Amino acid sequence: MRALCWPLYATPAEPLHRGIIDLGDQQKLADLTEKILGPARFRTAGAPTVCDNGTYKGGTAFERSPRADGVKGARCYTNAYSYQNAPKIASPTRGSKSTGVMDDNLALRREINLVCFP
């Protein structure tokens, strides 16, 4: 079993995840977290806004893409597959569908899946 969130600490001296996440995986998750958030100078607490020239300002690096389409307008994003219960269909999420071009957001989504679900 693997933990999916990092860091999980009971106290600074006694991590809860001891034996679940090894140090190499902890570093991969820390590096991935930094990529998802992006540089601190470009981040804002609110969702990003689209400028007149089509670029994004604020939010997190993951959100600065037309692929980042929040579930029901919220800042909650599906990443790999979605499942529709009524028609019983499983398919890649809208933001993860490839158009034949590996843009930055699609590459980040791929890395999230590879790091979190090895």
KOLMARTOR-731991 format. One line per 4 residues: number of its first residue (from 0); their letters; for each residue x, y, z of N, C-alpha, C, O. Coordinates in nm, 4 decimals, always signed. Example, Ala and Ser with C-alpha at 12.3 -4.5 7.8 and 13.67 -1.06 7.14 Angstrom:
<recs>
0 = as = +1.3190,-0.5690,+0.7800,+1.2300,-0.4500,+0.7800,+1.3200,-0.3300,+0.7800,+1.4236,-0.3319,+0.8465; +1.2850,-0.2250,+0.7080,+1.3670,-0.1060,+0.7140,+1.2900,+0.0030,+0.7870,+1.3409,+0.1138,+0.8039 .
</recs>
This chain:
<recs>
0 = mral = +0.0845,-0.1185,+0.0000,+0.0000,+0.0000,+0.0000,+0.0887,+0.1244,+0.0000,+0.1904,+0.1290,+0.0692; +0.0497,+0.2242,-0.0774,+0.1274,+0.3478,-0.0848,+0.0405,+0.4649,-0.0437,-0.0784,+0.4700,-0.0752; +0.1010,+0.5584,+0.0267,+0.0301,+0.6809,+0.0621,+0.0319,+0.7732,-0.0589,+0.1288,+0.7736,-0.1349; -0.0734,+0.8511,-0.0776,-0.0820,+0.9395,-0.1936,-0.0586,+1.0848,-0.1599,-0.0517,+1.1685,-0.2500 .
4 = cwpl = -0.0464,+1.1168,-0.0335,-0.0254,+1.2565,+0.0062,+0.1081,+1.2681,+0.0773,+0.1513,+1.1758,+0.1463; +0.1721,+1.3805,+0.0603,+0.2995,+1.4055,+0.1244,+0.3020,+1.5491,+0.1708,+0.2481,+1.6329,+0.0985; +0.3579,+1.5858,+0.2821,+0.4097,+1.4991,+0.3868,+0.3004,+1.4671,+0.4892,+0.2096,+1.5472,+0.5118; +0.3102,+1.3530,+0.5483,+0.2195,+1.3144,+0.6564,+0.3036,+1.2975,+0.7817,+0.3775,+1.1997,+0.7931 .
8 = yatp = +0.2944,+1.3891,+0.8746,+0.3761,+1.3816,+0.9946,+0.2894,+1.3881,+1.1192,+0.1992,+1.4713,+1.1290; +0.3174,+1.2993,+1.2148,+0.2523,+1.3068,+1.3453,+0.3237,+1.4144,+1.4264,+0.2599,+1.5015,+1.4856; +0.4534,+1.4078,+1.4286,+0.5397,+1.5092,+1.4891,+0.6600,+1.5196,+1.3963,+0.6840,+1.4281,+1.3175; +0.7355,+1.6273,+1.4033,+0.8519,+1.6375,+1.3151,+0.9490,+1.5204,+1.3307,+1.0176,+1.4838,+1.2352 .
12 = aepl = +0.9553,+1.4609,+1.4512,+1.0498,+1.3516,+1.4745,+0.9933,+1.2149,+1.4367,+1.0706,+1.1209,+1.4180; +0.8624,+1.2008,+1.4251,+0.8005,+1.0700,+1.4020,+0.7038,+1.0741,+1.2850,+0.5852,+1.1007,+1.3046; +0.7518,+1.0482,+1.1622,+0.6615,+1.0518,+1.0474,+0.5619,+0.9362,+1.0482,+0.5972,+0.8229,+1.0809; +0.4381,+0.9657,+1.0123,+0.3340,+0.8631,+1.0030,+0.3597,+0.7660,+0.8887,+0.3204,+0.6495,+0.8954 .
16 = hrgi = +0.4246,+0.8135,+0.7854,+0.4406,+0.7336,+0.6653,+0.5638,+0.6441,+0.6666,+0.5979,+0.5858,+0.5636; +0.6308,+0.6318,+0.7795,+0.7528,+0.5502,+0.7841,+0.7216,+0.4103,+0.7321,+0.6281,+0.3455,+0.7789; +0.7985,+0.3653,+0.6376,+0.7796,+0.2335,+0.5803,+0.6821,+0.2315,+0.4638,+0.6736,+0.1305,+0.3940; +0.6083,+0.3390,+0.4404,+0.5128,+0.3432,+0.3302,+0.5736,+0.4166,+0.2114,+0.5689,+0.3675,+0.0986 .
20 = idlg = +0.6302,+0.5334,+0.2363,+0.6923,+0.6120,+0.1296,+0.8414,+0.6194,+0.1579,+0.8829,+0.6736,+0.2603; +0.9222,+0.5650,+0.0674,+1.0665,+0.5720,+0.0897,+1.1174,+0.7119,+0.0543,+1.0457,+0.7921,-0.0055; +1.2404,+0.7391,+0.0917,+1.2959,+0.8735,+0.0730,+1.3002,+0.9148,-0.0735,+1.2782,+1.0318,-0.1050; +1.3280,+0.8211,-0.1636,+1.3302,+0.8550,-0.3063,+1.1934,+0.8992,-0.3554,+1.1820,+0.9958,-0.4309 .
24 = dqqk = +1.0888,+0.8278,-0.3121,+0.9527,+0.8661,-0.3504,+0.9118,+0.9976,-0.2864,+0.8415,+1.0778,-0.3479; +0.9560,+1.0203,-0.1621,+0.9265,+1.1479,-0.0963,+0.9839,+1.2627,-0.1775,+0.9187,+1.3657,-0.1944; +1.1058,+1.2456,-0.2278,+1.1688,+1.3518,-0.3066,+1.0958,+1.3718,-0.4384,+1.0774,+1.4855,-0.4819; +1.0535,+1.2625,-0.5031,+0.9767,+1.2735,-0.6272,+0.8477,+1.3512,-0.6035,+0.8103,+1.4365,-0.6840 .
28 = ladl = +0.7793,+1.3213,-0.4921,+0.6547,+1.3919,-0.4610,+0.6797,+1.5389,-0.4295,+0.6014,+1.6254,-0.4688; +0.7885,+1.5670,-0.3588,+0.8222,+1.7069,-0.3278,+0.8529,+1.7840,-0.4557,+0.8078,+1.8973,-0.4725; +0.9297,+1.7227,-0.5460,+0.9628,+1.7874,-0.6739,+0.8371,+1.8084,-0.7577,+0.8200,+1.9134,-0.8197; +0.7498,+1.7087,-0.7594,+0.6250,+1.7193,-0.8344,+0.5365,+1.8303,-0.7783,+0.4753,+1.9057,-0.8540 .
32 = teki = +0.5300,+1.8401,-0.6463,+0.4510,+1.9462,-0.5820,+0.4988,+2.0834,-0.6271,+0.4176,+2.1717,-0.6547; +0.6308,+2.1017,-0.6345,+0.6868,+2.2292,-0.6792,+0.6497,+2.2581,-0.8248,+0.6218,+2.3727,-0.8600; +0.6493,+2.1552,-0.9089,+0.6102,+2.1753,-1.0487,+0.4625,+2.2118,-1.0599,+0.4256,+2.2983,-1.1394; +0.3783,+2.1464,-0.9811,+0.2346,+2.1748,-0.9840,+0.2070,+2.3176,-0.9395,+0.1266,+2.3878,-1.0009 .
36 = lgpa = +0.2739,+2.3608,-0.8321,+0.2521,+2.4965,-0.7806,+0.3190,+2.6018,-0.8674,+0.2634,+2.7099,-0.8866; +0.4366,+2.5726,-0.9198,+0.5112,+2.6700,-0.9986,+0.5844,+2.7682,-0.9086,+0.5715,+2.7617,-0.7864; +0.6610,+2.8589,-0.9676,+0.7363,+2.9561,-0.8886,+0.6445,+3.0409,-0.7998,+0.5383,+3.0851,-0.8435; +0.6859,+3.0625,-0.6772,+0.6051,+3.1366,-0.5797,+0.5706,+3.2773,-0.6289,+0.4630,+3.3287,-0.5984 .
40 = rfrt = +0.6604,+3.3395,-0.7042,+0.6356,+3.4778,-0.7490,+0.5201,+3.4875,-0.8494,+0.4653,+3.5959,-0.8696; +0.4826,+3.3753,-0.9126,+0.3731,+3.3758,-1.0097,+0.2417,+3.3226,-0.9528,+0.1378,+3.3334,-1.0179; +0.2447,+3.2653,-0.8320,+0.1265,+3.2029,-0.7718,+0.0369,+3.3059,-0.7042,+0.0834,+3.4084,-0.6543; -0.0930,+3.2758,-0.7038,-0.1876,+3.3529,-0.6241,-0.2813,+3.2546,-0.5543,-0.2910,+3.1384,-0.5938 .
44 = agap = -0.3495,+3.3014,-0.4515,-0.4434,+3.2157,-0.3790,-0.5672,+3.1866,-0.4630,-0.6307,+3.0824,-0.4461; -0.6013,+3.2765,-0.5518,-0.7189,+3.2581,-0.6358,-0.6865,+3.1875,-0.7655,-0.5701,+3.1643,-0.7981; -0.7897,+3.1542,-0.8384,-0.7732,+3.0893,-0.9690,-0.7054,+3.1858,-1.0664,-0.7152,+3.3073,-1.0491; -0.6374,+3.1342,-1.1677,-0.5721,+3.2229,-1.2637,-0.6731,+3.2977,-1.3501,-0.7871,+3.2547,-1.3674 .
48 = tvcd = -0.6287,+3.4087,-1.4027,-0.7112,+3.4854,-1.4958,-0.6428,+3.4833,-1.6322,-0.5209,+3.4698,-1.6416; -0.7227,+3.4968,-1.7367,-0.6681,+3.4987,-1.8730,-0.6506,+3.6437,-1.9143,-0.7444,+3.7231,-1.9080; -0.5300,+3.6771,-1.9564,-0.5002,+3.8132,-2.0011,-0.5495,+3.8322,-2.1443,-0.5849,+3.7354,-2.2116; -0.5517,+3.9567,-2.1905,-0.5977,+3.9888,-2.3260,-0.5192,+3.9152,-2.4348,-0.5739,+3.8830,-2.5402 .
52 = ngty = -0.3900,+3.8888,-2.4087,-0.3077,+3.8217,-2.5093,-0.3168,+3.6686,-2.5010,-0.2445,+3.5985,-2.5718; -0.4056,+3.6163,-2.4145,-0.4264,+3.4718,-2.4052,-0.3387,+3.4014,-2.3038,-0.3521,+3.2806,-2.2840; -0.2485,+3.4749,-2.2386,-0.1649,+3.4138,-2.1351,-0.2400,+3.4133,-2.0028,-0.3397,+3.4835,-1.9862; -0.1909,+3.3337,-1.9095,-0.2550,+3.3219,-1.7793,-0.1732,+3.3943,-1.6742,-0.0505,+3.4017,-1.6822 .
56 = kggt = -0.2445,+3.4479,-1.5747,-0.1793,+3.5183,-1.4649,-0.2365,+3.4656,-1.3341,-0.3581,+3.4568,-1.3175; -0.1471,+3.4303,-1.2407,-0.1899,+3.3851,-1.1090,-0.2204,+3.2368,-1.1036,-0.1852,+3.1615,-1.1944; -0.2868,+3.1951,-0.9951,-0.3183,+3.0552,-0.9747,-0.1927,+2.9724,-0.9557,-0.0901,+3.0238,-0.9111; -0.2004,+2.8446,-0.9894,-0.0841,+2.7566,-0.9843,-0.0403,+2.7246,-1.1268,-0.1145,+2.7478,-1.2223 .
60 = afer = +0.0799,+2.6717,-1.1400,+0.1302,+2.6372,-1.2735,+0.0376,+2.5361,-1.3419,+0.0139,+2.5457,-1.4624; -0.0142,+2.4403,-1.2665,-0.1040,+2.3403,-1.3235,-0.2305,+2.4041,-1.3803,-0.2844,+2.3573,-1.4806; -0.2774,+2.5099,-1.3168,-0.4021,+2.5744,-1.3586,-0.3854,+2.6688,-1.4769,-0.4844,+2.7081,-1.5387; -0.2634,+2.7053,-1.5090,-0.2401,+2.8021,-1.6171,-0.2393,+2.7342,-1.7533,-0.1383,+2.7336,-1.8238 .
64 = spra = -0.3524,+2.6779,-1.7883,-0.3660,+2.6071,-1.9150,-0.5144,+2.5914,-1.9463,-0.5951,+2.5779,-1.8544; -0.5515,+2.5930,-2.0728,-0.6925,+2.5683,-2.1048,-0.7343,+2.4251,-2.0700,-0.8538,+2.3967,-2.0620; -0.6376,+2.3342,-2.0489,-0.6688,+2.1972,-2.0075,-0.7197,+2.1912,-1.8633,-0.7899,+2.0969,-1.8269; -0.6862,+2.2884,-1.7828,-0.7267,+2.2902,-1.6425,-0.8704,+2.3408,-1.6329,-0.8955,+2.4592,-1.6105 .
68 = dgvk = -0.9612,+2.2499,-1.6502,-1.1032,+2.2811,-1.6469,-1.1606,+2.2202,-1.5196,-1.1806,+2.0990,-1.5121; -1.1870,+2.3035,-1.4199,-1.2323,+2.2546,-1.2905,-1.3668,+2.1849,-1.2962,-1.4527,+2.2183,-1.3778; -1.3835,+2.0875,-1.2082,-1.5094,+2.0139,-1.1977,-1.6169,+2.1100,-1.1469,-1.6038,+2.1676,-1.0389; -1.7218,+2.1264,-1.2250,-1.8338,+2.2160,-1.1920,-1.7857,+2.3561,-1.1547,-1.8424,+2.4200,-1.0661 .
72 = garc = -1.6807,+2.4037,-1.2226,-1.6309,+2.5392,-1.2010,-1.5441,+2.5565,-1.0776,-1.4953,+2.6666,-1.0520; -1.5236,+2.4499,-1.0002,-1.4412,+2.4583,-0.8792,-1.2940,+2.4389,-0.9154,-1.2613,+2.4058,-1.0294; -1.2072,+2.4595,-0.8192,-1.0646,+2.4372,-0.8414,-1.0278,+2.2930,-0.8041,-0.9353,+2.2688,-0.7265; -1.1005,+2.2013,-0.8597,-1.0817,+2.0579,-0.8399,-1.0708,+1.9974,-0.9792,-1.1604,+2.0152,-1.0617 .
76 = ytna = -0.9612,+1.9258,-1.0060,-0.9333,+1.8823,-1.1422,-0.9187,+1.7312,-1.1520,-0.8470,+1.6705,-1.0724; -0.9852,+1.6710,-1.2476,-0.9631,+1.5301,-1.2753,-0.8353,+1.5201,-1.3572,-0.7992,+1.6131,-1.4294; -0.7671,+1.4067,-1.3454,-0.6371,+1.3996,-1.4106,-0.6200,+1.2834,-1.5064,-0.5617,+1.3022,-1.6132; -0.6669,+1.1665,-1.4746,-0.6376,+1.0517,-1.5602,-0.7623,+1.0049,-1.6331,-0.7820,+1.0377,-1.7501 .
80 = ysyq = -0.8452,+0.9296,-1.5657,-0.9672,+0.8777,-1.6262,-1.0882,+0.9230,-1.5483,-1.0807,+0.9475,-1.4278; -1.1987,+0.9339,-1.6171,-1.3253,+0.9599,-1.5495,-1.4194,+0.8460,-1.5832,-1.4053,+0.7799,-1.6861; -1.5140,+0.8245,-1.4961,-1.6095,+0.7157,-1.5155,-1.7493,+0.7727,-1.5023,-1.7826,+0.8348,-1.4013; -1.8298,+0.7519,-1.6028,-1.9686,+0.7968,-1.5993,-2.0541,+0.6772,-1.5615,-2.0608,+0.5786,-1.6348 .
84 = napk = -2.1187,+0.6867,-1.4477,-2.1935,+0.5744,-1.3929,-2.3112,+0.5332,-1.4808,-2.3287,+0.4147,-1.5090; -2.3915,+0.6294,-1.5243,-2.5128,+0.5937,-1.6001,-2.4814,+0.5194,-1.7302,-2.5346,+0.4102,-1.7499; -2.3968,+0.5732,-1.8211,-2.3704,+0.4973,-1.9445,-2.2598,+0.3937,-1.9281,-2.2303,+0.3193,-2.0216; -2.1978,+0.3881,-1.8091,-2.0889,+0.2928,-1.7821,-1.9735,+0.3089,-1.8810,-1.9289,+0.2129,-1.9437 .
88 = iasp = -1.9270,+0.4322,-1.8928,-1.8182,+0.4647,-1.9845,-1.6985,+0.5145,-1.9042,-1.7132,+0.5992,-1.8161; -1.5809,+0.4620,-1.9346,-1.4561,+0.5122,-1.8772,-1.3735,+0.5682,-1.9925,-1.3598,+0.5050,-2.0973; -1.3193,+0.6866,-1.9718,-1.2393,+0.7483,-2.0768,-1.1421,+0.8481,-2.0148,-1.1588,+0.8869,-1.8992; -1.0403,+0.8903,-2.0909,-0.9512,+0.9947,-2.0393,-1.0322,+1.1207,-2.0082,-1.1293,+1.1519,-2.0771 .
92 = trgs = -0.9917,+1.1914,-1.9052,-1.0600,+1.3163,-1.8731,-1.0376,+1.4163,-1.9853,-0.9442,+1.4023,-2.0642; -1.1216,+1.5149,-1.9920,-1.1134,+1.6142,-2.0990,-0.9760,+1.6800,-2.1054,-0.9197,+1.6976,-2.2134; -0.9226,+1.7161,-1.9893,-0.7925,+1.7824,-1.9861,-0.6758,+1.6918,-2.0185,-0.5671,+1.7402,-2.0503; -0.6962,+1.5598,-2.0109,-0.5875,+1.4653,-2.0372,-0.5893,+1.4086,-2.1780,-0.4996,+1.3328,-2.2150 .
96 = kstg = -0.6888,+1.4437,-2.2564,-0.6938,+1.3921,-2.3933,-0.5856,+1.4594,-2.4763,-0.5652,+1.5806,-2.4687; -0.5177,+1.3794,-2.5546,-0.4069,+1.4294,-2.6352,-0.4567,+1.4793,-2.7702,-0.5450,+1.4204,-2.8324; -0.3976,+1.5883,-2.8124,-0.4261,+1.6418,-2.9458,-0.3090,+1.6132,-3.0389,-0.3010,+1.6675,-3.1491; -0.2183,+1.5272,-2.9934,-0.0998,+1.4952,-3.0716,+0.0191,+1.5811,-3.0359,+0.1295,+1.5572,-3.0847 .
100 = vmdd = -0.0015,+1.6813,-2.9509,+0.1057,+1.7703,-2.9087,+0.1207,+1.7586,-2.7578,+0.0233,+1.7750,-2.6844; +0.2430,+1.7302,-2.7103,+0.2696,+1.7193,-2.5671,+0.3020,+1.8584,-2.5131,+0.4182,+1.8991,-2.5111; +0.1975,+1.9324,-2.4689,+0.2219,+2.0641,-2.4122,+0.2647,+2.0497,-2.2660,+0.2673,+1.9389,-2.2125; +0.2983,+2.1616,-2.2018,+0.3481,+2.1585,-2.0641,+0.2472,+2.0964,-1.9681,+0.2852,+2.0180,-1.8811 .
104 = nlal = +0.1189,+2.1304,-1.9825,+0.0187,+2.0794,-1.8903,-0.0004,+1.9295,-1.9081,-0.0149,+1.8577,-1.8092; -0.0006,+1.8814,-2.0295,-0.0157,+1.7379,-2.0546,+0.1058,+1.6614,-2.0007,+0.0910,+1.5521,-1.9461; +0.2246,+1.7183,-2.0160,+0.3456,+1.6558,-1.9613,+0.3389,+1.6506,-1.8089,+0.3800,+1.5515,-1.7485; +0.2875,+1.7568,-1.7462,+0.2736,+1.7591,-1.6011,+0.1713,+1.6556,-1.5551,+0.1946,+1.5866,-1.4558 .
108 = rrei = +0.0593,+1.6435,-1.6247,-0.0413,+1.5414,-1.5914,+0.0193,+1.4015,-1.6006,-0.0060,+1.3164,-1.5153; +0.0993,+1.3785,-1.7044,+0.1645,+1.2479,-1.7210,+0.2570,+1.2203,-1.6030,+0.2576,+1.1097,-1.5489; +0.3354,+1.3209,-1.5631,+0.4272,+1.3031,-1.4510,+0.3519,+1.2779,-1.3209,+0.3950,+1.1960,-1.2397; +0.2405,+1.3468,-1.3000,+0.1589,+1.3233,-1.1797,+0.1191,+1.1762,-1.1736,+0.1320,+1.1122,-1.0692 .
112 = nlvc = +0.0709,+1.1233,-1.2848,+0.0286,+0.9834,-1.2869,+0.1448,+0.8880,-1.2663,+0.1298,+0.7880,-1.1961; +0.2600,+0.9158,-1.3254,+0.3751,+0.8269,-1.3113,+0.4314,+0.8277,-1.1700,+0.4723,+0.7232,-1.1194; +0.4341,+0.9444,-1.1053,+0.4887,+0.9547,-0.9703,+0.3920,+0.8994,-0.8669,+0.4329,+0.8279,-0.7754; +0.2646,+0.9319,-0.8807,+0.1670,+0.8923,-0.7778,+0.1177,+0.7489,-0.7945,+0.0738,+0.6875,-0.6972 .
116 = fp = +0.1239,+0.6953,-0.9140,+0.0741,+0.5601,-0.9384,+0.1765,+0.4795,-1.0175,+0.1516,+0.4442,-1.1327; +0.2937,+0.4494,-0.9556,+0.4007,+0.3815,-1.0299,+0.3661,+0.2380,-1.0686,+0.4470,+0.1697,-1.1313 .
</recs>
